[in-house]
Amino acid sequence: MNEKEESPKAINVEVLNGLGLPGSAKVAARYLKKKGLKVSKFGNAGTFSYDETLIVDWKGNVSASLLLSKLLKIDPSKIIVYDKPSKTIDVTVVLGKDWKQLSEQLKK
């Protein structure tokens, strides 16, 4: 477990489109970049069958993942934590079918 506190700005994020709506990952990546986060890549997930948007924390940095979930208005129960220190990405955000509603809330 990573003991030091990191802001979400210090994490390396990838955004994947898991709902099949063209351009969703690009829009979400742009939003995160505007908030000061480092988005190293975006694209399509392996499948477009995700109902809910989720955060995959590859490095066990729960505090940064919680801040990211708050920033994107994602329920913290949708954070999946792994311990993969060799992974080049810190966090993957997989957009689900609920992203349409979440993205509307982000505009407010």
Number of C-alpha atoms within 10 A of each C-alpha: 9 11 9 8 11 15 14 23 17 13 20 16 26 21 25 25 28 26 24 18 15 11 13 23 26 17 14 21 24 15 17 20 15 10 12 12 19 17 21 14 15 22 17 20 19 9 11 17 14 18 13 16 25 22 25 20 23 21 21 20 23 21 16 20 28 20 17 24 21 12 13 19 15 20 14 16 10 14 21 16 16 15 13 13 11 9 10 12 19 21 28 22 26 24 29 23 18 14 26 14 9 16 16 9 11 11 7 5
